[in-house]
Amino acid sequence: MTQLSTWPTRLTSTTAPAAVILIRLYVGLVFLCEGILKFLRPDALGTGRFDKANIPLPGFFGPLDGVFEIVCGLLILAGLLTRLAVVPMVIDMLGALLITKLPILWGNAPLFKGESGWWDFIHESRTDLAQLCGSLFLLIVGAGVCSVDARLRCAPASLPDGVDQR
């Protein structure tokens, strides 16, 4: 089997238990809802927030981030290409932590006036950290047996002739 023909297998393979669906539901729903909110409340959560955080091209990156959160959130919820879907979300959460939350430590975060130090940082970062950890978990273990990824792996059409799927 060639390297090219095995990457989809590696991408969708998972032996994680059914309980992984709980992590997928949490991570996927939060990303989906936050992505939608970037369009419903652009001044507070989309373009306006990106502008206040001094992110360049807020009119481009705010909506782009919203689209990625919606699409990846839906993929994570379905358990479809889960490992691929969490990669941009890991980058998204690292960006959110570095750009908007880390400046809280030294008291000059544009989005969090009057907050400074470790305790304010950890408080404001709690959702981003949970999303980052949940996304990394899904990247490592995959979508779990209750997912589209697992169904795709078990599809008889994907097995070579004469190979038993058990």
C-alpha positions as CSV (number, residue, x, y, z in Angstrom):
1,M,0.0,0.0,0.0
2,T,1.4,3.4,-0.9
3,Q,1.9,6.3,1.5
4,L,-0.8,8.3,-0.4
5,S,-3.4,5.5,-0.1
6,T,-2.9,5.2,3.7
7,W,-3.3,8.9,4.8
8,P,-7.1,8.8,4.6
9,T,-7.0,5.6,6.7
10,R,-4.7,7.3,9.3
11,L,-6.9,10.4,9.3
12,T,-10.1,8.6,10.1
13,S,-8.8,5.6,12.1
14,T,-10.0,5.5,15.7
15,T,-10.2,2.9,18.4
16,A,-11.4,5.4,21.0
17,P,-14.4,4.4,23.1
18,A,-17.9,5.6,22.5
19,A,-17.6,8.1,25.4
20,V,-15.4,10.3,23.2
21,I,-18.7,11.6,21.8
22,L,-19.1,13.7,25.0
23,I,-15.9,15.5,24.2
24,R,-16.9,15.9,20.5
25,L,-20.3,17.3,21.6
26,Y,-18.7,19.8,23.9
27,V,-15.9,20.9,21.6
28,G,-18.0,20.9,18.5
29,L,-21.0,22.8,20.0
30,V,-18.8,25.5,21.5
31,F,-17.0,26.1,18.2
32,L,-20.3,26.0,16.2
33,C,-22.0,28.5,18.5
34,E,-19.1,30.8,18.8
35,G,-18.7,30.8,15.0
36,I,-22.4,31.7,14.5
37,L,-22.1,34.4,17.2
38,K,-19.3,36.1,15.2
39,F,-21.9,36.8,12.5
40,L,-24.9,37.5,14.8
41,R,-22.9,39.9,17.0
42,P,-20.1,41.2,14.8
43,D,-19.3,44.3,16.9
44,A,-18.9,42.3,20.2
45,L,-17.6,38.9,19.0
46,G,-16.6,39.2,15.3
47,T,-15.0,42.0,13.4
48,G,-15.3,44.5,16.2
49,R,-13.6,42.2,18.7
50,F,-10.8,41.5,16.3
51,D,-10.4,45.2,15.7
52,K,-10.3,45.9,19.5
53,A,-7.7,43.1,19.9
54,N,-5.5,44.9,17.3
55,I,-5.7,41.9,14.9
56,P,-4.8,43.0,11.4
57,L,-7.5,43.0,8.8
58,P,-10.3,42.4,11.3
59,G,-12.9,42.6,8.5
60,F,-11.3,39.6,6.9
61,F,-10.0,37.6,9.8
62,G,-13.2,37.9,12.0
63,P,-15.6,36.4,9.4
64,L,-12.9,33.9,8.3
65,D,-12.5,32.7,11.9
66,G,-16.3,32.4,12.2
67,V,-16.6,30.3,9.0
68,F,-13.8,28.0,10.2
69,E,-15.4,27.6,13.7
70,I,-18.8,26.8,12.1
71,V,-17.5,24.3,9.5
72,C,-15.0,22.6,11.9
73,G,-17.6,22.6,14.7
74,L,-20.0,20.7,12.4
75,L,-17.4,18.3,11.3
76,I,-16.4,17.6,14.9
77,L,-20.0,17.1,16.0
78,A,-20.5,14.6,13.2
79,G,-17.2,12.9,13.8
80,L,-16.3,13.4,10.1
81,L,-12.6,14.0,9.4
82,T,-12.3,14.9,13.0
83,R,-8.5,14.9,13.2
84,L,-8.4,17.3,10.2
85,A,-11.1,19.5,11.6
86,V,-9.4,20.0,15.0
87,V,-6.1,21.2,13.5
88,P,-7.3,24.7,12.5
89,M,-9.2,24.9,15.9
90,V,-5.9,24.2,17.8
91,I,-4.4,27.0,15.8
92,D,-7.5,29.2,16.6
93,M,-7.2,28.5,20.3
94,L,-3.5,29.1,20.4
95,G,-4.0,32.4,18.6
96,A,-6.8,33.4,21.0
97,L,-4.7,32.6,24.0
98,L,-1.5,34.4,22.7
99,I,-3.2,37.4,21.2
100,T,-6.1,38.2,23.5
101,K,-5.4,36.4,26.8
102,L,-1.6,36.4,27.4
103,P,-1.4,40.2,27.6
104,I,-3.6,40.0,30.7
105,L,-0.6,38.7,32.6
106,W,1.1,42.1,32.4
107,G,-2.1,44.1,32.5
108,N,-2.3,45.6,28.9
109,A,-4.9,43.4,27.3
110,P,-7.0,45.6,25.0
111,L,-10.1,43.4,25.5
112,F,-9.7,43.1,29.3
113,K,-9.2,46.5,30.8
114,G,-8.3,46.5,34.5
115,E,-7.5,42.8,34.6
116,S,-3.9,41.7,35.2
117,G,-2.0,38.8,36.7
118,W,-2.2,35.1,36.8
119,W,-5.7,34.8,38.3
120,D,-7.4,37.1,35.8
121,F,-5.5,35.3,33.0
122,I,-6.5,31.8,34.0
123,H,-10.1,33.0,34.6
124,E,-10.5,34.6,31.2
125,S,-8.6,31.7,29.5
126,R,-10.7,28.8,30.9
127,T,-12.9,28.2,27.8
128,D,-10.0,28.6,25.4
129,L,-7.9,26.2,27.4
130,A,-10.8,23.7,27.6
131,Q,-11.3,24.0,23.8
132,L,-7.6,23.6,23.2
133,C,-7.3,20.5,25.4
134,G,-10.5,18.9,23.9
135,S,-9.2,19.6,20.4
136,L,-5.8,18.1,21.2
137,F,-7.5,15.0,22.7
138,L,-9.5,14.5,19.6
139,L,-6.4,14.9,17.4
140,I,-4.7,12.2,19.4
141,V,-7.5,9.6,19.8
142,G,-9.8,10.4,16.8
143,A,-13.6,10.7,16.8
144,G,-14.4,7.4,18.6
145,V,-16.5,4.5,17.5
146,C,-19.7,6.5,17.4
147,S,-18.7,8.7,14.5
148,V,-18.9,9.0,10.7
149,D,-15.1,8.4,10.7
150,A,-15.6,5.0,12.3
151,R,-18.4,4.1,9.9
152,L,-16.2,5.0,7.0
153,R,-13.5,2.8,8.3
154,C,-15.9,-0.1,8.6
155,A,-17.5,0.3,5.2
156,P,-17.2,-3.0,3.3
157,A,-16.5,-1.1,0.0
158,S,-13.3,0.2,1.5
159,L,-11.9,-3.2,2.1
160,P,-9.9,-5.1,-0.5
161,D,-11.4,-8.3,-1.9
162,G,-11.0,-11.3,0.4
163,V,-10.3,-9.2,3.6
164,D,-12.6,-10.0,6.5
165,Q,-13.6,-6.8,8.3
166,R,-13.5,-8.5,11.8
